[in-house]
Amino acid sequence: MKYADVILPLPLENSYTYRIPDDLAKAVIPGCRVIVHFGKKRYYTAIVLEVHNRQPSTDYETKEIYALLDATPILRRPQLRFWQWISSYYLCKLGDVYKAALPSGLKLESETAVTINEDFEADSQLRPNEQSVLDAFSGALKLTVSQLEKKTGLRNVMPVVASLMARGAVEVSEELKRGFVAKTQTYIRLNERYLQEDVLKKVFDELKRAKKQEILLIGFLELSHTLNPSLIQEVSKKELLEYSHSSSNVLDSLLKREILVAYEKEVGRLQASVCRLQSLNPLSSHQEKAYNEIHEIFKSKEVCLLHGVTSSGKTEVYVRLIDEVLKLGRQVLYLLPEIAITTQLTERLARLFGNKLLVYHSKFSDNERVEIWNKLLHSNEPFVVLGVRSSLFLPFKDLGLVVIDEEHENTYKQQDPAPRYHARNAAIVLAGMHGAKTLLGSATPSIDSYFNANTGKYGLVELKVRYGQCLEPEIIPVNIKELRRKKIMKETLFSPLLIEKIELALANKEQIILFQNRRGFAPLMECATCGWIPHCKNCDVSLTYHKQQNNLTCHYCGYTQRPVQVCPQCQETGFKMMGFGTEKVEEEIVSLFPSVKIERLDFDTARTRKAYERIIADFEKGKTQLLIGTQMLSKGLDFGNVSVVGILNADSLMNFPDFRAHERAFQLMVQVSGRAGRRDKQGTVILQTSQPDHPIIQLVQDVDYKNMLQLQLSERSMFRYPPYFRLIVVVLRSRSESVLQEMSTLFAHKLQSQLGERVLGPVTPPVTRIQTLYIRKILLKIEIAAAIAPVREIIETVHTEMQGYPPFKQLLVHYDVDPV
């Protein structure tokens, strides 16, 4: 008897063993997908981890595999090893990794289907909810639970379905949801009996009176070159109708006469590059030097950090290395921190690599992602994959190079849900598994990476000159505290100097970027009389006012409500807005420059891939003169005509209760400043702050990365923070604050008994409750030289011990390794 250990797409620790039916004994192999029955009535797509003959030591009968989905594995061998590393290092379940790694289209799940009994007659009056469920069928015999919830508006329809089942009104069954569906298109060809010219001539004689059909047939012959076998090509229905300016009815007539024949053909969703390929640009002497140094470093080291100032042309160096690896027949992964940058870079890389380029990120439809997965799985072509952190999980055959651009960005770290992995660190491990080299690139490298380069773990190459000798922008701090004291900036967000520079740029037909790292209109709405502030009902945070939607929104859980008209505390009606977000900036700039074309780039305006692309393309083409945005603007975008950048509130970036706050503030301000003057003119950056003498402001003004590094390293060494120590945060959440306090204290004591002073807490975070759950955190500071495996073992042992306490079951616990 053969057995298979499988991974389920659920937050479960272990693999589960299933019996392999005799008819599938030879077909089931590791890396294949199988459908298995799990729990009471659910079916899931599981991945086969191992096939063996070991009898499971359980008291209950081992379930049988329900079906096999793949004739060949959908995972390559290193992928399962990579999943296991992520699960082990980031202290999460293997099922969590599977759920994150595979596109949904490759994961079939069962869904409860409800079938109505047409002969049912109620013997007593139905409750309103029961009646509305039955009414929802209206002609349909079968609906899924999600369809019923949508039609009835009921949040949880299952109790109502259960009572209708008891009455015999409905029946319930489990059905597998359809996953990936190949895209098909209708194509048209000429019926074979009309391929002879003399026979076809008779057809045209018959069509003399049907002029529209004749035009369509001529159009088909022109497009398809059917009569010339050496030039013949397939013609889609859509293409034919557009070309001949005909309607579907005309085509249907020719299909009924069997002159033309329609057939379905599978087509890809991935847009092929249609532009003519360009050759690589020549490198400048500085870029050439950096490129040669990287080559030398790769002879002895696996990882190299390229520290290149903004606009130094790091991408050109990446492109040269990518081209070299593709020519060797190996694959390349080019990682970016944000979808926003992929828009600009896709066009640039498509012109160089054509259909060797694949783009992969979450804004693609699920079917598109499955197609990319399959293309990499079944093809031996050397592709370059441009993507965000989820691209790590694709089925690479032979990675030769991993490029991690803007490696300092904290968006490389997955926050929720698990696995909470850092894509930069995971990519280095993945590259090692493939025998590939890793190139990290940034104008403001993370302190961790620069420390590793300085201590010899990574190689280091510096590119200190902007491409084409263009000058670094002039950064001018403006003391807004002083301007407000003198009543110069009483009613405005903009200093006179910033307004003057904007006016000058507009007069010269140049573009402007305004940076404010808060979306919405105002972070706080406060009662003018008593100071009452509306808070989220699920989280311990104030609600942000969004003027465009006219609502108050929680940026943690998404809860919204209409703005309060009367203060519930003092019954007064006067409210004032405190602080400002991108919406307020937009409103004020529109009032100052009503004729200027202005756009806003933040999470509210760029929720979809198309919206991102449109906003960036419009600015790039000069349709938009002024762009307002959050930190999306800082991530490597290249706009040639921007001469002025305004950082409206530098203080809000620095005043965070986080040991990385000053490093991040420096990175953000330098990166945003780097958008100015990227061609032949020097740009200007107006940095508005109430602390012009703050050390970080001084360092940003001089773009002095080395001194910022030394300042931060001396503090971190003193207070035991990365890169000298590794952090692990134990996050505990519960609806009961008292149970949470008791259990988190006990958990911390048990960890302290084995790890001593390395354990701090439990502590209450600045936001004490999110989505109705109270939060406590326990912080572990582990020496960087210490082996991490024994620490993980201690944590897992203590966690298992804690599960023996019944109140602990009321807690949700997760681990955040290397938090950002």
N, C-alpha and C positions, 0 to 999 in steps of 0.2 A: 504493500500500500504506500502510495506517495503522498507527501504533505507539502503545503506551501506556507511559508511565513509571509504575511502581507502587511503593508502599511495602509492605514485608513486615513482619509482627509479629515481627521477629528483630533482635538487636543488630547491625544492619548500617548502614554509613555512608551508602551511596548508595541512590538508587532504581534499579530494574532495568527494562529495556525488554523488552516482549513484543509479538508481532505480533497485531493484532486480526483475527479471522476476518471474511470479507466480510459474512456474515449479521449480524454484531454491529457493523458499522462505524458506523452511526448511533446505536446505543444506548449504546455505551461513552462516558461523559463523566466529567470530573474529579469526585471525591467519591463515585463508585460503588464497590461491592465487586465484585471478580472473583475467581474461583478460578484459581490458577496452579500449575504444576508447578515445584517448586524443589528442587534437589539430585537425589539418585538416584531416590528413590521417593516423595517427600513432596508433598502438596498443601497450599496455604495460602490463606487469604483475604487478598487484597491490596487496598489502596486506590489508586484511579487518581489520580495526581498531575497528569499532563498527557497530552493526546492530540496527536500530531504526525505529520508525514510524513517525518521525518529517518531515513534508513537508519542503523542502529547500526554503528559502525566496529569490528566484532568478526570474528574468524576463524571463529567457529562460528555455526551457524544459530540465529537467534532463535526461541525457543519461542513457541508460540501460546497465547493465553488459552484456558483450558479451559472456563470458563462465566461468565456474567454473573449476579450475584445480585440486582441492584436495577434497577428501571425508572427510578427517580429517585435522586439522590445521598442518602447517609445522613449526609453532612457538609454544613454550611453553609460559605459561602466564607471567613469570617474564621477558621474552625477550622484549616484547613491552614496559614494564615499564622501563627496562634498556635503550632501545633506546631513550625513552622520556627524561630520565635523561641526557644522553650524549648530546642530542639536546639542552636541556635547559642550562646545565652547560658550554658546550663548544661553545655556541652561534652559532649554525649551524642549517641547515634545517633538518627536520625529514627525508626527501627524501634522503639527503646525507648519513645519518646513514644507511638507508635501502640499499642503493647502496653498501656501504662498508661491510655490515653485511652478505648479502646473496651471496653464490657462483653464478657466472654467469649462470651456468647450471640450476639454479632454476628461472632465470629471462628470460622469453621469450619476444622478442621484434619484432615488425614488421620490415620487410626490403622491400624496393621497388624492385619489380621484373619487368623486361622489356621483353615483348614478341614481336617477330618480325612478321610482316605481310608478309606472303610468297607471296601474290599476288601483293605486292607493286612494281610499276614501276615509276621511277623518271621522272617527266615532264621537269625538268631542271637539270643542272649539280650540283651534290652534292659537298659540301665543303669537304676538306681533312679529317677533324675531323669526319664529318657525315659518310663518306665512311668507315673510320677505325672502327667506332662503328658497322656499319652493317657487316663489314668483320669479326668482333670479334665473331659473332654468328656461322659462319662456321659449319653448320650442326645442331647446337642447336637451339631450338625454344625459349627457355626462359633462361635469365641470370639475376642474381641480380646486383644491381648497383655496389657493391664492386667487383664482378667478372668482370664486364665491365671495371672498372677502372684499374684492374690488367692486363687485356688482352690488353687494348689500351694504357696504360701508361699515360692516362689523369688524372690530379689531381682532377678536378671537372667535371664529365661527364654529370651532370644533365642539364646544358644549351643546350648541344648537343642533349640529349634525348628529351628535350622539343621541339626543332626545328624539329626533326624527327617525333615527335607526331603530330605536326601541319601539316606535309606533309602526315600523315597517314601511315608512315613506321613502326611505333612501337606502342604498347599499354603498359600502365603502371598500375600495381596493387600492393596492399600491401599483403605481405605474412608473416606469423609468422616464425621467425627463430627457428629451432629446438634446444631445450635446452639439458638437461641431457639425455644421451642415455645409457641404461643398456648394459653392455658388455656381449656378448653371445659367446659360444664356441661350436664347433661341437663335439658331443659324439657319440659313436658307441655301439650298442647292438646286440645280436644274435636274429634273427627272431624267434618268439615264436614256430613256427611249427618245429624247429630243436632242441628243448630242450630235446627231448627223445634221449637217447644214440644210439638206433638202427637206428633212422632216420639220426642222425648226422654222423653215420658210413658210410651210403650211400653217404653222401655229400663228405666225404674224398675219397671214391672210385672214385667219379666223378672228383675229383681234382688231381688225380694221375699224369695226364699229365700237369696240370698247377701248376708246382712246387712252383712258387713265391706266388700264391694265397694260396696254402696249408701252406706255412711257415707263412704267415700273419695270417691266421685263427688259427694256433697253438699258435702264439704269443698273439692273442686276448684272447683265452681261458686261457692261463697262467696268463695274467694280470687281467682278470675280475673274475676268479674263478666261471664262470657262472654255471658250473656243480655241484658246491658245494654251495647250497643256504645259508648256514650259513656264508660263507666267501665272498659272491658276492660283487663286487664293480664296480662303473662306470669307464669307460675308455674313455679318450678324443682321438679325431682323431690324434692330435699332438703326444700324448704320445704313441699311438699304432704304428704310422709310425716310430718313433725314436726307439722304443723297437724291432720292427721286421726288422729294416733296409730296409723298403719297400718304394715304391714310391706311390704317389696318384693314379696313373693309375691302379696299382694292386688292391688298395682298391676299386676304382670305379667299377672294374669288379665284385667284390664280392657284391657290393651294387646293381649293375644291375641284378645280379642273385637272388637278394633278400635273400641271405644267411645272410648277415649283414644288419642292418638298421641304418641310421644316424638320429640324432635328435639334435635340438639346446637347449642349457641350459644356463640360466643366471648365470654368474660367477662374483665374486667380483674382483675389481682391487687392493684391499688392500692385501699386501703380509702378509700372516699369519706367525707367528713365528714358525720356524722349529727346533730351538735348544731346547735341554733338559733344563727344568727350574732348576735354581740353588737356593739354600737357601740363606737367607740374611747373609752378613758378620757380625761377632761379632763386636760390637762397642768398641773403646778404652775407657779407664776410663774418659778421657776428653770429648769424644763424648757422652758417657752415661750421664755424668753430664749435658751437654748442652741439651740433649734430655729430661731429667727429668725437667730441668728448664723451657723449652718451654711448657711442659705439665702443669706445675704449673701456668704459665702466662696465658695460654688459659682458665683457670678456671675463670679469672676475666677480661681478655682483648681479644678483637677480632683480634688484629694485634700484631705480635711479630717480632722484628728485630734480626736476627742472624748475629753478626759481627764476622766472622771467618777468620783468616789470610789465605793467599793463601796456598793450599795444606793441609789444616787442616781436610779435609774430610767432608765438609758440605753436600755433596751429600749423604753420608751414613746416615746422620741424617734425610735428606729429605725422603730417601727411607724407613726408619723405620716408619716414620709418615704416609707415603702414604699407606704402607702395612696395618697399623692399621685401616685407614679410609676405605680402600677397604673391609676389613673383616667385617666392620659394614654395608656393602652394599651401601655405598655412593660413589660419584664420586670425582675425583681429577683433578684439572687443574694445570699443571706444566709449567710455562711460562719461556721462554728464550728470550734474546734480539735479537738473530741473528740465522739465519738458519744454519750457520757454526757449531754451538755447537750441534745442534740436531743430526747431523751425528754421533758424538762420543757417545752421551748419549743414542741414540735409541738402539744401540746394548746392552749397559749396562742394560737398563731397560727391554728390551725384554727378556734377560736371567732370569730376576727376576719375571716379570709379564705376559710374554707370550702374548696370544691374548687379554688380558685385556688392553694392551697398544694401543693407537691410536695416530698417529702423524699427525699434521695438520699445513701446512704453504703454502705460495704462490708459492713455487717451484713445488708443486704437480699439476697435470693436473686438470682441472676444474671438470671432471667426477669423479676423485678420491676424490676431496673435497666434492662433492655431496654425494658420498657413505658414507663418514665419518659422514656427516650431518644426513643422513637417519638412519645410524646405531645408533647414539645417540638418535635420535628422536623416533625410534620404539622399541628400546631395553630397558629393565629395568636392564641390567647388570651394575655392578659397574666398570666403565672404568677409567683409568688414561689417560688424554689427554696431550700429550707433544707438545707444539706449541709456535709460536710467537704471537705477539699482536692480530692478527685477530682471534685467537682461542677464545677470549672473547665472540664472537657472536654466538658460537655453542649452540644448544638446550640442555643444561644440564638439567637433571631431578632433581637431588638432590646433589648439590655440598657440600662436607664436608670439603674440604681443598683446598686452593689456595697457591701454592708455587711460589714465584717470585725470580728466581735466578739472580744474577748480577743486583740487583734492581737499582743500580746507573746508569746504561747504558742509554745514551740519545736516543738510537734507540727504546726505548719503546714509545717515543713520535712520533706520526704520524705528518708529516710535510705537505705534499700535496698529494692528495686533501683532502677536508673536509670529515669526521669530524676529526679535529686536536686534538685528544684525547691522554691522557697519559695512556698507558696500565696499569702501576703500580697503579695509583690512581683510574682508572676505575675498575680494578680488585678488589680493596678493597670494592668498592661500590657493585659490583656484588656479592661478597662473603657475604656481609651483607644482600642482598636480599634473599640469599639461607640459611641464618643462618650458614654460613661456617666460618672457621678461616683462617687467612691469615698469611703466613710466608714469610718475606722478608729476603733475604740472600745476603751478599757481604763481600769481604775482604776490600773494600773501600766504605762504604755506602755513599749515597748521603747526603749532609749536611741537606737537608730538612727532610729525614727519621730519621737521628741520632738526630736531634733537637726534633722531635716528640717523640722519645724514651726517651730522657733526660728529657723532660717536662712531662712525664707520660702518654702521649696520646697512645703510643705503649709500649709494653714490650721490654726489651733488654736482650739478652743473648750473652755472649762473648766466643769465642773459640780461645784461644791465642797460642795454640801449634800446630805445623805441625804434621800430622799423622805419626806414626812410628818414632817419635823423629827426623825426618830429619831436617837439619839445614836451617835457612833462607839464601837466597843467599847473597853473598858478593857484594855490589854495589860500583863500583869504578868510580867516575867522572873523566873525562879526559878533560883538557882545550885545545880545538882545536884551539882557537884564538891564544894561545901562540905557539902551534905547527905550525900554518900557518905563524906566524910572523917569526919563526925560519926556515922557508922553509922546515920543516920536512913533512908537509902534503900538499905540494903545488899542486901535481897532483893526489892526491888520496882522497877517501872519508873515508878511514879507518885509525885510529891511529895505531902506531906501536904496542901498547899494545893489541888492539883488534885483529890484525893480528896474534900476538904471541899466544893469547888465542885460536883462531880458529885453528891454526896449532896443538896446544897441544890436543885440543878436537878431531880433526880428527885422530891424532896418537893413541889416546885412544879409537877409534871407537865410539865416542860420537857425539851427534847432536848439531847443532847450529841454533839459530833463530836470524835474523837481522830485526829490526823494523824501517820502515821509513813511516811516515803517509802521504805520497803523492804518488799517482800512476802516471804512465806516465814516460817519460824519463827526461824532464826538464820543470819546470813550466813557464819559460820565454825563448823566442828566441829573441835576441836583435841584432840590426845592430851595428857592431863593430865601425862604423865611426860616426853615428849621434845619436845612441841610440834609434831609432824607434823600436817599439814592435808591432807585429801583434795582433789585437784585434778582438773579436767576433763581427759580424755584427748585432747580435740581443741583445747582453748584453754588459755592460760596464766592461768587464773583459778581461785579456790577454788570449791567447790560449795556451794550454799545448801541448808540442811536444811529440808524441808517436812514438818511433822509429820503433817498430815492424810493425805497420800499415803504417808507413811513412806518418803521417798526423798530422795536428794541430787540436786539439779538444777543444771545450768549455765544461767544466764540469757542466755547468748550464743548457744549452739547447740542447747539443749534436751536435751543428753545427760543421762540419769538413771542412777542406780545405787542399790542398797540401802545403808543406813547401815553403815559399817564396824564390826565387833564387836571385832576385834583389830588393834592398830596394826602395820602391816607392817614398821615400823622397829625398834621395841623390844619387840614382842609383848605389850605391856600391854593391858588391856581398859578402862581408864578414859578416857572422853572428856568434854570440857566444851564447852558451847555459848558462842560469843562473839558479842556484839551481839544485836540483836533485830529481828524483822520484824513484820508485821501479825498473823500467826498467834499469835506469842508474846503480843502485846498482847491479842488476843481471849481467849486461855487465861487470862491473869491477871485480866482484867476480869470474866470469867465466875465465877472463884473468889471475887472480891470482892463481886460483885452477882449471885448465882445466879438471882434471880427476874426480872431485867431482860431485856427482849427486845433482843438485840444482833445486829447484822449487820456483815459485812465487805465493803468495796467495793475490790477490787483485780483485777489481771489474772487471778488464779486463780478468783475467784468470779463474775466478770462477763465470761466469754468470749463469750457469745452476746447477741444483741439482747434476747431475752426476759429473761435474767438481769439485765442492766442495768436494764431497765424495771421489773422486779419490785422490786429492791432500793431504787431511788429512789422508786417509788410507795409502797412500804410505809413508808418514812421520812417521806415527805410527808404521808401520811394519819395518821401517829402510831402505826402498828402497831409500828414499831421505835423504841425510846427512845434507843439509843446506836449510832452508826455509826462504825466504824473504817475508815480508808482511806488510800490513797496519794494522789499528786497529782491523781488523778481528782476528788477532792473540791474542789480549788481552782478548778475551771473554771466559774465563773458559775452554779452551782446556787443556787436560791433556796428556802430553808426558813424559814418564818416563826416556828417555835417553838424555834429553837436559841438557847440562852442561854449555853452554855459550849463553847469550843473549846480543846482541849489539843494543843499542838505538842510532841511527846514528845522530839525530839532535834534541836534547831535546828542543832547543830554539824555534823551529817552533811550538811546542805545547803550549808554554806559551804566545807567543806574539799575542794574539787575542783581538780585541776590544769587550770584553764580560766579564761581572762580574763573570761568572763561569769559565773563562779560567784557573785560577790557580788550582781550584778544579779538573777540568777535566784533566789537565796536571799531577797532582799528581796521580789521579786514573789510568790514562793510563800507566804511568811509573811503578807504583807499580804492576799493573796487568800484564804487559809484563814481568817485573822482576820475577813475580811469576811462569812463565813457566820454570824457571831454577832450576835444582837440586831438582826434586820432588820425589826422591826415597832415596837412602842411601848416596849420595854424596852431598857436598855443591856446589851449582852452583855459577857462576860468572856473574855479569852484568856489562858491560862496557857502561857508560853513557856519550856520547860525547856532550859537551856543550861549548859555549864560555862565559858562566856566571856561573862558578863553585861555586861562593859565593852567588848566588841567594837563597833567603830563601826556595823556593820550592825544589830546588836541594838538599839542606841540609836536608830538611824534608823527601824527597824520600830516600836519603842515609840511614837515620835512621829508615825508614818506620814508621814515627811518625805521625799517623793519628790524635791523640788528639790535638797536637799543631797546625797542619794544620787547624783543625776545629776551634779552638779558634781564630786563626789569621783571618780566613775568616768571622767568625761570628761578630767579632768586626767591620770589614769593612762594612759588610752588614747592621748591625744595624745603623751605622752612615749614610749610603747613602740610606736607605729605600729600601732594596732588600729582596727577600725571604731568610730565612723563616719568617721574621718579617712582610713582606708585600706580597700581592698577585699581580702578574703582569697580565695585559691584554693589548695586543698590537692590535691596529686597523691598518690593512695594507691596504693602498689605492694604486691602480695601474691604469695608463692610458697611452694611446699613446701620449696624448697632455700634455707636461710638464707644460704649463701655466695654463691650466684648473685644473690640478692636484694640483698645488700650491695654487690656489685660493680656490678650494673646500676643500682641507685638512685643510687650515687655518681656514675657516669658521666652519668646523666640530669640530676642536679643541676648538674654541671660545665657541661654543654652549655647548660642554662637560664641559669646564672650568666654565661656568656660573652656572652649577649645582654641579660640583664636586670639584671646586676650584683648589688648588695646587696639587691635586692628578693627574692632567692631565699635561703631558709634551709633547711638540712638536707643530706642526709636525716637524719631523727630517728627514734628508736624510740619508739613510743607507750607509755603506761603498760601497756596490755594488748598484749603483743608477738606473740601468736599467737591467731587465732580460726578455728575450724572447720578445723584442721590447717594453716592457711596463716600463715606469718610475715608481719609487716607493717612497712613503712617509709613515712614520709611526708615529702614535700617541700612547704614552705610558701612561697607567693608573697604578698608584701604590695605591692599596687599602689595608688599615690596615687588618691584618689577623683576627682580632676580629670582623671586620665589617660584617654585613649580606650581602651576595652577591646578593640575589634576588632583592633588591631595585636598586643596581648598574646596574644589567642587564636590569631592567625596564627603567632606565634613558637612557642607551645606545640605546635600541630599540626605545624609543620615539624620541631621537635625530636623529637616522637613518631614521625614518619615515618622520620627518620634512625635512631632507636633500633631500629626494626624490621629494619634491615640487620644487626643483631648476632644471631646464632642463639640465644645464651642468653636474650635478651630475650623470646623466644617462650614461655619457661617462666613468665613473669610475667603476672599479671592487673593491669591498670592502669585506674583510673577517676579522674575529677576531681570534687571537691566545691567548687562555687562558692558563696561566701557561707555557709560552714559555721556551724552553731550548736552 
